[in-house]
Each structure stands twice: as C-alpha cells, then as structure tokens.
Amino acid sequence: MNVNGQTITVTLQVPRDVHDRASQTASQERRPLEDLLSRLLAEGLNVHGTVREVFEQVSAQYRARLRDDGKLSQSADEIMQELHELREKIADELYPG
C-alpha cells in the first residue's frame, strides 16, 4: 500500500469477470479504470452504510413495537407457537370444514 497525499494506492485481487466488466465500463465512460474502481468503492460504501442505517432504524421500530405489545422478551419457542396458532386460525377461516 503506497500513500500519496490524500490518496492511498491499494493492490487487490478480483475475479476475472469483475475486472472485465469494470474495464469495459471504464472504456465506455472513457475514464481510467482506477478512477472507475475508486468511484465504485466509494459509492458502494455509501450505499452499504445507508442500507445498514435503514435496517437499524427498522429494527429499532420493530423492537419498540414488540416492547409496546409486551412481546419483546418472548422466547423463540413462544413466537413459533404463536405463529403456528395464527396460521391455523387463518387456514380455518380461509378453508372451513
């Protein structure tokens, strides 16, 4: 890894098909492969962070709902039993007799 100013040179191995796709894209965009890979890495990290944040928010909302419903401390067996009973109830309503 070489450090040069505000950038760092990194050597990594990628599958041949990934390299070929990146090279083709860089060629189509008329830009150096290194620039494309740098941009893709930065964008991927931003998306990854955004997706993780969304999941954390949804998870927090779901935990709050479970807490409000008094189900936050339910065991896995209790949850599965409740789901089984719910499935049976729905099946009985949809397919009586």
Biopython code that builds the backbone (N, CA, C, O; Angstrom):
import numpy as np
from Bio.PDB.StructureBuilder import StructureBuilder

atoms = [
    (1, "MET", "N", (0.854, -1.168, 0.000)),
    (1, "MET", "CA", (0.000, 0.000, 0.000)),
    (1, "MET", "C", (0.900, 1.232, 0.000)),
    (1, "MET", "O", (1.711, 1.414, 0.909)),
    (2, "ASN", "N", (0.760, 2.056, -0.996)),
    (2, "ASN", "CA", (1.542, 3.292, -1.095)),
    (2, "ASN", "C", (0.677, 4.481, -0.739)),
    (2, "ASN", "O", (-0.482, 4.551, -1.148)),
    (3, "VAL", "N", (1.220, 5.408, 0.012)),
    (3, "VAL", "CA", (0.488, 6.604, 0.403)),
    (3, "VAL", "C", (1.030, 7.763, -0.423)),
    (3, "VAL", "O", (2.240, 7.969, -0.514)),
    (4, "ASN", "N", (0.101, 8.525, -1.029)),
    (4, "ASN", "CA", (0.500, 9.651, -1.868)),
    (4, "ASN", "C", (-0.476, 10.797, -1.608)),
    (4, "ASN", "O", (-1.564, 10.812, -2.184)),
    (5, "GLY", "N", (-0.118, 11.740, -0.771)),
    (5, "GLY", "CA", (-1.025, 12.858, -0.483)),
    (5, "GLY", "C", (-2.263, 12.376, 0.234)),
    (5, "GLY", "O", (-2.183, 11.745, 1.288)),
    (6, "GLN", "N", (-3.415, 12.679, -0.349)),
    (6, "GLN", "CA", (-4.700, 12.307, 0.252)),
    (6, "GLN", "C", (-5.231, 10.977, -0.260)),
    (6, "GLN", "O", (-6.316, 10.554, 0.138)),
    (7, "THR", "N", (-4.488, 10.312, -1.129)),
    (7, "THR", "CA", (-4.943, 9.018, -1.643)),
    (7, "THR", "C", (-3.977, 7.928, -1.220)),
    (7, "THR", "O", (-2.814, 8.183, -0.905)),
    (8, "ILE", "N", (-4.481, 6.729, -1.223)),
    (8, "ILE", "CA", (-3.686, 5.560, -0.879)),
    (8, "ILE", "C", (-3.823, 4.563, -2.021)),
    (8, "ILE", "O", (-4.937, 4.281, -2.462)),
    (9, "THR", "N", (-2.738, 4.041, -2.492)),
    (9, "THR", "CA", (-2.757, 3.027, -3.535)),
    (9, "THR", "C", (-2.916, 1.669, -2.868)),
    (9, "THR", "O", (-2.171, 1.325, -1.951)),
    (10, "VAL", "N", (-3.898, 0.900, -3.338)),
    (10, "VAL", "CA", (-4.197, -0.403, -2.773)),
    (10, "VAL", "C", (-4.132, -1.434, -3.900)),
    (10, "VAL", "O", (-4.655, -1.210, -4.992)),
    (11, "THR", "N", (-3.499, -2.539, -3.629)),
    (11, "THR", "CA", (-3.461, -3.645, -4.584)),
    (11, "THR", "C", (-4.416, -4.721, -4.088)),
    (11, "THR", "O", (-4.339, -5.138, -2.932)),
    (12, "LEU", "N", (-5.327, -5.179, -4.968)),
    (12, "LEU", "CA", (-6.259, -6.220, -4.569)),
    (12, "LEU", "C", (-6.498, -7.176, -5.712)),
    (12, "LEU", "O", (-6.235, -6.855, -6.871)),
    (13, "GLN", "N", (-6.990, -8.337, -5.387)),
    (13, "GLN", "CA", (-7.314, -9.345, -6.391)),
    (13, "GLN", "C", (-8.818, -9.414, -6.551)),
    (13, "GLN", "O", (-9.560, -9.432, -5.569)),
    (14, "VAL", "N", (-9.264, -9.452, -7.805)),
    (14, "VAL", "CA", (-10.692, -9.572, -8.107)),
    (14, "VAL", "C", (-10.862, -10.684, -9.142)),
    (14, "VAL", "O", (-9.935, -10.974, -9.897)),
    (15, "PRO", "N", (-12.027, -11.298, -9.180)),
    (15, "PRO", "CA", (-12.275, -12.311, -10.208)),
    (15, "PRO", "C", (-12.139, -11.701, -11.613)),
    (15, "PRO", "O", (-12.388, -10.512, -11.810)),
    (16, "ARG", "N", (-11.752, -12.514, -12.555)),
    (16, "ARG", "CA", (-11.540, -12.057, -13.932)),
    (16, "ARG", "C", (-12.791, -11.382, -14.487)),
    (16, "ARG", "O", (-12.690, -10.337, -15.131)),
    (17, "ASP", "N", (-13.973, -11.962, -14.248)),
    (17, "ASP", "CA", (-15.189, -11.370, -14.815)),
    (17, "ASP", "C", (-15.465, -9.987, -14.235)),
    (17, "ASP", "O", (-15.978, -9.117, -14.938)),
    (18, "VAL", "N", (-15.137, -9.774, -12.981)),
    (18, "VAL", "CA", (-15.322, -8.451, -12.369)),
    (18, "VAL", "C", (-14.367, -7.454, -13.019)),
    (18, "VAL", "O", (-14.758, -6.332, -13.341)),
    (19, "HIS", "N", (-13.137, -7.859, -13.207)),
    (19, "HIS", "CA", (-12.155, -6.991, -13.865)),
    (19, "HIS", "C", (-12.597, -6.660, -15.283)),
    (19, "HIS", "O", (-12.502, -5.511, -15.713)),
    (20, "ASP", "N", (-13.077, -7.660, -16.005)),
    (20, "ASP", "CA", (-13.513, -7.436, -17.388)),
    (20, "ASP", "C", (-14.688, -6.471, -17.444)),
    (20, "ASP", "O", (-14.719, -5.579, -18.292)),
    (21, "ARG", "N", (-15.653, -6.644, -16.547)),
    (21, "ARG", "CA", (-16.811, -5.738, -16.517)),
    (21, "ARG", "C", (-16.379, -4.322, -16.183)),
    (21, "ARG", "O", (-16.838, -3.365, -16.806)),
    (22, "ALA", "N", (-15.495, -4.186, -15.201)),
    (22, "ALA", "CA", (-15.017, -2.860, -14.811)),
    (22, "ALA", "C", (-14.233, -2.221, -15.953)),
    (22, "ALA", "O", (-14.391, -1.031, -16.225)),
    (23, "SER", "N", (-13.395, -2.999, -16.617)),
    (23, "SER", "CA", (-12.617, -2.464, -17.741)),
    (23, "SER", "C", (-13.528, -2.006, -18.872)),
    (23, "SER", "O", (-13.309, -0.953, -19.471)),
    (24, "GLN", "N", (-14.542, -2.798, -19.156)),
    (24, "GLN", "CA", (-15.491, -2.437, -20.216)),
    (24, "GLN", "C", (-16.236, -1.155, -19.856)),
    (24, "GLN", "O", (-16.398, -0.273, -20.700)),
    (25, "THR", "N", (-16.683, -1.049, -18.625)),
    (25, "THR", "CA", (-17.392, 0.151, -18.182)),
    (25, "THR", "C", (-16.489, 1.371, -18.240)),
    (25, "THR", "O", (-16.904, 2.433, -18.704)),
    (26, "ALA", "N", (-15.265, 1.226, -17.775)),
    (26, "ALA", "CA", (-14.313, 2.342, -17.809)),
    (26, "ALA", "C", (-14.065, 2.776, -19.246)),
    (26, "ALA", "O", (-13.991, 3.969, -19.538)),
    (27, "SER", "N", (-13.940, 1.822, -20.123)),
    (27, "SER", "CA", (-13.715, 2.135, -21.542)),
    (27, "SER", "C", (-14.911, 2.877, -22.126)),
    (27, "SER", "O", (-14.744, 3.857, -22.852)),
    (28, "GLN", "N", (-16.120, 2.408, -21.809)),
    (28, "GLN", "CA", (-17.337, 3.061, -22.319)),
    (28, "GLN", "C", (-17.463, 4.483, -21.788)),
    (28, "GLN", "O", (-17.947, 5.372, -22.489)),
    (29, "GLU", "N", (-17.031, 4.696, -20.563)),
    (29, "GLU", "CA", (-17.107, 6.024, -19.950)),
    (29, "GLU", "C", (-15.875, 6.876, -20.269)),
    (29, "GLU", "O", (-15.785, 8.030, -19.850)),
    (30, "ARG", "N", (-14.939, 6.300, -21.007)),
    (30, "ARG", "CA", (-13.698, 6.991, -21.381)),
    (30, "ARG", "C", (-12.992, 7.572, -20.152)),
    (30, "ARG", "O", (-12.679, 8.761, -20.090)),
    (31, "ARG", "N", (-12.759, 6.708, -19.202)),
    (31, "ARG", "CA", (-12.067, 7.116, -17.981)),
    (31, "ARG", "C", (-11.110, 6.013, -17.567)),
    (31, "ARG", "O", (-11.308, 4.853, -17.929)),
    (32, "PRO", "N", (-10.089, 6.354, -16.825)),
    (32, "PRO", "CA", (-9.153, 5.321, -16.369)),
    (32, "PRO", "C", (-9.846, 4.315, -15.449)),
    (32, "PRO", "O", (-10.729, 4.676, -14.671)),
    (33, "LEU", "N", (-9.439, 3.068, -15.548)),
    (33, "LEU", "CA", (-10.004, 2.006, -14.724)),
    (33, "LEU", "C", (-9.872, 2.333, -13.244)),
    (33, "LEU", "O", (-10.798, 2.086, -12.471)),
    (34, "GLU", "N", (-8.739, 2.884, -12.842)),
    (34, "GLU", "CA", (-8.510, 3.212, -11.435)),
    (34, "GLU", "C", (-9.541, 4.221, -10.924)),
    (34, "GLU", "O", (-10.011, 4.111, -9.791)),
    (35, "ASP", "N", (-9.894, 5.207, -11.763)),
    (35, "ASP", "CA", (-10.899, 6.201, -11.368)),
    (35, "ASP", "C", (-12.263, 5.547, -11.174)),
    (35, "ASP", "O", (-12.972, 5.831, -10.208)),
    (36, "LEU", "N", (-12.617, 4.668, -12.107)),
    (36, "LEU", "CA", (-13.904, 3.982, -12.004)),
    (36, "LEU", "C", (-13.958, 3.140, -10.737)),
    (36, "LEU", "O", (-14.936, 3.198, -9.991)),
    (37, "LEU", "N", (-12.909, 2.356, -10.490)),
    (37, "LEU", "CA", (-12.898, 1.498, -9.307)),
    (37, "LEU", "C", (-12.947, 2.306, -8.017)),
    (37, "LEU", "O", (-13.611, 1.915, -7.057)),
    (38, "SER", "N", (-12.249, 3.423, -7.998)),
    (38, "SER", "CA", (-12.275, 4.291, -6.821)),
    (38, "SER", "C", (-13.689, 4.814, -6.571)),
    (38, "SER", "O", (-14.173, 4.815, -5.439)),
    (39, "ARG", "N", (-14.341, 5.259, -7.647)),
    (39, "ARG", "CA", (-15.714, 5.773, -7.519)),
    (39, "ARG", "C", (-16.672, 4.672, -7.077)),
    (39, "ARG", "O", (-17.514, 4.893, -6.207)),
    (40, "LEU", "N", (-16.546, 3.488, -7.671)),
    (40, "LEU", "CA", (-17.423, 2.375, -7.308)),
    (40, "LEU", "C", (-17.255, 1.975, -5.852)),
    (40, "LEU", "O", (-18.233, 1.683, -5.163)),
    (41, "LEU", "N", (-16.023, 1.963, -5.389)),
    (41, "LEU", "CA", (-15.765, 1.627, -3.990)),
    (41, "LEU", "C", (-16.412, 2.650, -3.058)),
    (41, "LEU", "O", (-17.058, 2.281, -2.077)),
    (42, "ALA", "N", (-16.239, 3.923, -3.364)),
    (42, "ALA", "CA", (-16.826, 4.978, -2.526)),
    (42, "ALA", "C", (-18.349, 4.901, -2.539)),
    (42, "ALA", "O", (-18.987, 5.010, -1.491)),
    (43, "GLU", "N", (-18.934, 4.713, -3.724)),
    (43, "GLU", "CA", (-20.397, 4.617, -3.820)),
    (43, "GLU", "C", (-20.914, 3.379, -3.091)),
    (43, "GLU", "O", (-21.942, 3.433, -2.415)),
    (44, "GLY", "N", (-20.199, 2.271, -3.232)),
    (44, "GLY", "CA", (-20.607, 1.040, -2.550)),
    (44, "GLY", "C", (-20.598, 1.196, -1.041)),
    (44, "GLY", "O", (-21.499, 0.712, -0.356)),
    (45, "LEU", "N", (-19.587, 1.865, -0.525)),
    (45, "LEU", "CA", (-19.526, 2.102, 0.915)),
    (45, "LEU", "C", (-20.668, 3.000, 1.375)),
    (45, "LEU", "O", (-21.245, 2.780, 2.441)),
    (46, "ASN", "N", (-20.994, 4.009, 0.575)),
    (46, "ASN", "CA", (-22.113, 4.886, 0.927)),
    (46, "ASN", "C", (-23.426, 4.123, 0.939)),
    (46, "ASN", "O", (-24.231, 4.283, 1.857)),
    (47, "VAL", "N", (-23.649, 3.293, -0.076)),
    (47, "VAL", "CA", (-24.884, 2.505, -0.144)),
    (47, "VAL", "C", (-24.933, 1.518, 1.011)),
    (47, "VAL", "O", (-25.970, 1.356, 1.655)),
    (48, "HIS", "N", (-23.818, 0.863, 1.271)),
    (48, "HIS", "CA", (-23.760, -0.101, 2.372)),
    (48, "HIS", "C", (-24.127, 0.571, 3.692)),
    (48, "HIS", "O", (-24.902, 0.034, 4.483)),
    (49, "GLY", "N", (-23.563, 1.743, 3.913)),
    (49, "GLY", "CA", (-23.873, 2.488, 5.134)),
    (49, "GLY", "C", (-25.334, 2.869, 5.192)),
    (49, "GLY", "O", (-25.957, 2.774, 6.249)),
    (50, "THR", "N", (-25.891, 3.298, 4.071)),
    (50, "THR", "CA", (-27.294, 3.703, 4.024)),
    (50, "THR", "C", (-28.208, 2.511, 4.295)),
    (50, "THR", "O", (-29.156, 2.617, 5.074)),
    (51, "VAL", "N", (-27.924, 1.380, 3.654)),
    (51, "VAL", "CA", (-28.748, 0.187, 3.860)),
    (51, "VAL", "C", (-28.675, -0.261, 5.312)),
    (51, "VAL", "O", (-29.693, -0.602, 5.914)),
    (52, "ARG", "N", (-27.472, -0.260, 5.873)),
    (52, "ARG", "CA", (-27.309, -0.654, 7.276)),
    (52, "ARG", "C", (-28.107, 0.276, 8.190)),
    (52, "ARG", "O", (-28.761, -0.180, 9.128)),
    (53, "GLU", "N", (-28.051, 1.588, 7.912)),
    (53, "GLU", "CA", (-28.791, 2.549, 8.729)),
    (53, "GLU", "C", (-30.294, 2.304, 8.633)),
    (53, "GLU", "O", (-30.999, 2.381, 9.639)),
    (54, "VAL", "N", (-30.785, 2.011, 7.435)),
    (54, "VAL", "CA", (-32.217, 1.737, 7.255)),
    (54, "VAL", "C", (-32.614, 0.505, 8.059)),
    (54, "VAL", "O", (-33.628, 0.515, 8.758)),
    (55, "PHE", "N", (-31.814, -0.557, 7.962)),
    (55, "PHE", "CA", (-32.126, -1.774, 8.723)),
    (55, "PHE", "C", (-32.088, -1.508, 10.217)),
    (55, "PHE", "O", (-32.921, -2.033, 10.957)),
    (56, "GLU", "N", (-31.148, -0.711, 10.671)),
    (56, "GLU", "CA", (-31.081, -0.388, 12.097)),
    (56, "GLU", "C", (-32.313, 0.388, 12.540)),
    (56, "GLU", "O", (-32.833, 0.151, 13.630)),
    (57, "GLN", "N", (-32.791, 1.323, 11.700)),
    (57, "GLN", "CA", (-33.994, 2.086, 12.040)),
    (57, "GLN", "C", (-35.218, 1.188, 12.084)),
    (57, "GLN", "O", (-36.029, 1.277, 13.006)),
    (58, "VAL", "N", (-35.351, 0.319, 11.082)),
    (58, "VAL", "CA", (-36.497, -0.596, 11.045)),
    (58, "VAL", "C", (-36.442, -1.546, 12.240)),
    (58, "VAL", "O", (-37.463, -1.834, 12.864)),
    (59, "SER", "N", (-35.249, -2.023, 12.547)),
    (59, "SER", "CA", (-35.088, -2.913, 13.693)),
    (59, "SER", "C", (-35.481, -2.220, 14.991)),
    (59, "SER", "O", (-36.147, -2.817, 15.837)),
    (60, "ALA", "N", (-35.075, -0.972, 15.152)),
    (60, "ALA", "CA", (-35.422, -0.217, 16.361)),
    (60, "ALA", "C", (-36.932, -0.019, 16.452)),
    (60, "ALA", "O", (-37.513, -0.139, 17.530)),
    (61, "GLN", "N", (-37.566, 0.283, 15.320)),
    (61, "GLN", "CA", (-39.020, 0.454, 15.315)),
    (61, "GLN", "C", (-39.726, -0.853, 15.672)),
    (61, "GLN", "O", (-40.703, -0.854, 16.422)),
    (62, "TYR", "N", (-39.226, -1.964, 15.130)),
    (62, "TYR", "CA", (-39.837, -3.258, 15.412)),
    (62, "TYR", "C", (-39.660, -3.642, 16.876)),
    (62, "TYR", "O", (-40.593, -4.143, 17.503)),
    (63, "ARG", "N", (-38.462, -3.410, 17.426)),
    (63, "ARG", "CA", (-38.246, -3.695, 18.855)),
    (63, "ARG", "C", (-39.167, -2.843, 19.725)),
    (63, "ARG", "O", (-39.680, -3.324, 20.734)),
    (64, "ALA", "N", (-39.381, -1.579, 19.344)),
    (64, "ALA", "CA", (-40.287, -0.702, 20.096)),
    (64, "ALA", "C", (-41.708, -1.252, 20.043)),
    (64, "ALA", "O", (-42.421, -1.236, 21.046)),
    (65, "ARG", "N", (-42.117, -1.738, 18.872)),
    (65, "ARG", "CA", (-43.467, -2.304, 18.745)),
    (65, "ARG", "C", (-43.607, -3.559, 19.600)),
    (65, "ARG", "O", (-44.614, -3.744, 20.282)),
    (66, "LEU", "N", (-42.602, -4.411, 19.561)),
    (66, "LEU", "CA", (-42.640, -5.614, 20.393)),
    (66, "LEU", "C", (-42.689, -5.249, 21.869)),
    (66, "LEU", "O", (-43.422, -5.868, 22.640)),
    (67, "ARG", "N", (-41.903, -4.235, 22.272)),
    (67, "ARG", "CA", (-41.910, -3.789, 23.657)),
    (67, "ARG", "C", (-43.297, -3.269, 24.035)),
    (67, "ARG", "O", (-43.818, -3.603, 25.099)),
    (68, "ASP", "N", (-43.894, -2.452, 23.163)),
    (68, "ASP", "CA", (-45.224, -1.897, 23.437)),
    (68, "ASP", "C", (-46.289, -2.993, 23.524)),
    (68, "ASP", "O", (-47.245, -2.877, 24.291)),
    (69, "ASP", "N", (-46.115, -4.065, 22.728)),
    (69, "ASP", "CA", (-47.063, -5.181, 22.740)),
    (69, "ASP", "C", (-46.749, -6.194, 23.838)),
    (69, "ASP", "O", (-47.462, -7.186, 23.993)),
    (70, "GLY", "N", (-45.676, -5.944, 24.605)),
    (70, "GLY", "CA", (-45.298, -6.852, 25.674)),
    (70, "GLY", "C", (-44.683, -8.152, 25.177)),
    (70, "GLY", "O", (-44.709, -9.158, 25.886)),
    (71, "LYS", "N", (-44.132, -8.144, 23.973)),
    (71, "LYS", "CA", (-43.597, -9.364, 23.391)),
    (71, "LYS", "C", (-42.081, -9.333, 23.194)),
    (71, "LYS", "O", (-41.518, -10.239, 22.580)),
    (72, "LEU", "N", (-41.436, -8.326, 23.697)),
    (72, "LEU", "CA", (-40.004, -8.190, 23.461)),
    (72, "LEU", "C", (-39.198, -9.309, 24.106)),
    (72, "LEU", "O", (-38.150, -9.699, 23.591)),
    (73, "SER", "N", (-39.680, -9.823, 25.221)),
    (73, "SER", "CA", (-38.922, -10.860, 25.932)),
    (73, "SER", "C", (-39.432, -12.269, 25.624)),
    (73, "SER", "O", (-39.065, -13.219, 26.315)),
    (74, "GLN", "N", (-40.269, -12.417, 24.601)),
    (74, "GLN", "CA", (-40.775, -13.738, 24.230)),
    (74, "GLN", "C", (-39.639, -14.633, 23.746)),
    (74, "GLN", "O", (-38.713, -14.175, 23.076)),
    (75, "SER", "N", (-39.723, -15.907, 24.092)),
    (75, "SER", "CA", (-38.716, -16.857, 23.613)),
    (75, "SER", "C", (-39.035, -17.244, 22.167)),
    (75, "SER", "O", (-40.139, -17.002, 21.679)),
    (76, "ALA", "N", (-38.074, -17.834, 21.503)),
    (76, "ALA", "CA", (-38.269, -18.277, 20.124)),
    (76, "ALA", "C", (-39.377, -19.324, 20.060)),
    (76, "ALA", "O", (-40.166, -19.328, 19.114)),
    (77, "ASP", "N", (-39.447, -20.204, 21.045)),
    (77, "ASP", "CA", (-40.496, -21.226, 21.059)),
    (77, "ASP", "C", (-41.878, -20.603, 21.192)),
    (77, "ASP", "O", (-42.827, -21.041, 20.541)),
    (78, "GLU", "N", (-41.992, -19.583, 22.034)),
    (78, "GLU", "CA", (-43.280, -18.900, 22.194)),
    (78, "GLU", "C", (-43.695, -18.207, 20.903)),
    (78, "GLU", "O", (-44.868, -18.231, 20.530)),
    (79, "ILE", "N", (-42.743, -17.596, 20.230)),
    (79, "ILE", "CA", (-43.043, -16.926, 18.961)),
    (79, "ILE", "C", (-43.498, -17.949, 17.924)),
    (79, "ILE", "O", (-44.484, -17.726, 17.220)),
    (80, "MET", "N", (-42.783, -19.066, 17.830)),
    (80, "MET", "CA", (-43.154, -20.100, 16.857)),
    (80, "MET", "C", (-44.530, -20.676, 17.169)),
    (80, "MET", "O", (-45.301, -20.949, 16.249)),
    (81, "GLN", "N", (-44.850, -20.865, 18.430)),
    (81, "GLN", "CA", (-46.171, -21.376, 18.818)),
    (81, "GLN", "C", (-47.256, -20.382, 18.416)),
    (81, "GLN", "O", (-48.303, -20.768, 17.897)),
    (82, "GLU", "N", (-46.999, -19.112, 18.659)),
    (82, "GLU", "CA", (-47.966, -18.075, 18.295)),
    (82, "GLU", "C", (-48.170, -18.035, 16.783)),
    (82, "GLU", "O", (-49.302, -17.911, 16.317)),
    (83, "LEU", "N", (-47.097, -18.139, 16.020)),
    (83, "LEU", "CA", (-47.200, -18.147, 14.558)),
    (83, "LEU", "C", (-47.956, -19.379, 14.070)),
    (83, "LEU", "O", (-48.754, -19.288, 13.137)),
    (84, "HIS", "N", (-47.710, -20.522, 14.690)),
    (84, "HIS", "CA", (-48.425, -21.751, 14.328)),
    (84, "HIS", "C", (-49.921, -21.590, 14.570)),
    (84, "HIS", "O", (-50.734, -21.956, 13.722)),
    (85, "GLU", "N", (-50.283, -21.042, 15.730)),
    (85, "GLU", "CA", (-51.698, -20.831, 16.043)),
    (85, "GLU", "C", (-52.338, -19.847, 15.075)),
    (85, "GLU", "O", (-53.478, -20.040, 14.651)),
    (86, "LEU", "N", (-51.610, -18.797, 14.725)),
    (86, "LEU", "CA", (-52.119, -17.817, 13.768)),
    (86, "LEU", "C", (-52.328, -18.447, 12.404)),
    (86, "LEU", "O", (-53.336, -18.191, 11.745)),
    (87, "ARG", "N", (-51.377, -19.272, 11.979)),
    (87, "ARG", "CA", (-51.504, -19.954, 10.688)),
    (87, "ARG", "C", (-52.730, -20.869, 10.677)),
    (87, "ARG", "O", (-53.473, -20.903, 9.696)),
    (88, "GLU", "N", (-52.938, -21.606, 11.763)),
    (88, "GLU", "CA", (-54.099, -22.488, 11.861)),
    (88, "GLU", "C", (-55.404, -21.698, 11.807)),
    (88, "GLU", "O", (-56.358, -22.110, 11.147)),
    (89, "LYS", "N", (-55.442, -20.567, 12.501)),
    (89, "LYS", "CA", (-56.639, -19.723, 12.520)),
    (89, "LYS", "C", (-56.955, -19.212, 11.119)),
    (89, "LYS", "O", (-58.104, -19.249, 10.680)),
    (90, "ILE", "N", (-55.926, -18.734, 10.423)),
    (90, "ILE", "CA", (-56.131, -18.229, 9.058)),
    (90, "ILE", "C", (-56.577, -19.345, 8.131)),
    (90, "ILE", "O", (-57.467, -19.145, 7.305)),
    (91, "ALA", "N", (-55.966, -20.525, 8.256)),
    (91, "ALA", "CA", (-56.350, -21.656, 7.412)),
    (91, "ALA", "C", (-57.795, -22.061, 7.670)),
    (91, "ALA", "O", (-58.529, -22.373, 6.733)),
    (92, "ASP", "N", (-58.209, -22.059, 8.940)),
    (92, "ASP", "CA", (-59.603, -22.404, 9.279)),
    (92, "ASP", "C", (-60.573, -21.390, 8.685)),
    (92, "ASP", "O", (-61.657, -21.762, 8.236)),
    (93, "GLU", "N", (-60.188, -20.089, 8.678)),
    (93, "GLU", "CA", (-61.079, -19.055, 8.106)),
    (93, "GLU", "C", (-61.150, -19.153, 6.594)),
    (93, "GLU", "O", (-62.215, -18.977, 6.004)),
    (94, "LEU", "N", (-60.012, -19.435, 5.966)),
    (94, "LEU", "CA", (-59.999, -19.496, 4.505)),
    (94, "LEU", "C", (-60.556, -20.801, 3.947)),
    (94, "LEU", "O", (-61.158, -20.826, 2.874)),
    (95, "TYR", "N", (-60.345, -21.884, 4.691)),
    (95, "TYR", "CA", (-60.761, -23.215, 4.226)),
    (95, "TYR", "C", (-61.540, -23.899, 5.327)),
    (95, "TYR", "O", (-61.043, -24.851, 5.929)),
    (96, "PRO", "N", (-62.766, -23.435, 5.609)),
    (96, "PRO", "CA", (-63.548, -24.018, 6.709)),
    (96, "PRO", "C", (-63.935, -25.478, 6.385)),
    (96, "PRO", "O", (-64.104, -25.871, 5.231)),
    (97, "GLY", "N", (-64.063, -26.250, 7.478)),
    (97, "GLY", "CA", (-64.554, -27.627, 7.393)),
    (97, "GLY", "C", (-63.629, -28.531, 6.763)),
    (97, "GLY", "O", (-63.922, -29.719, 6.629)),
]
sb = StructureBuilder()
sb.init_structure("model")
sb.init_model(0)
sb.init_chain("A")
sb.init_seg("    ")
for serial, (resi, resn, name, xyz) in enumerate(atoms, 1):
    if name == "N":
        sb.init_residue(resn, " ", resi, " ")
    sb.init_atom(name, np.array(xyz, "f"), 0.0, 1.0, " ", f" {name:<3s}", serial, name[0])
structure = sb.get_structure()
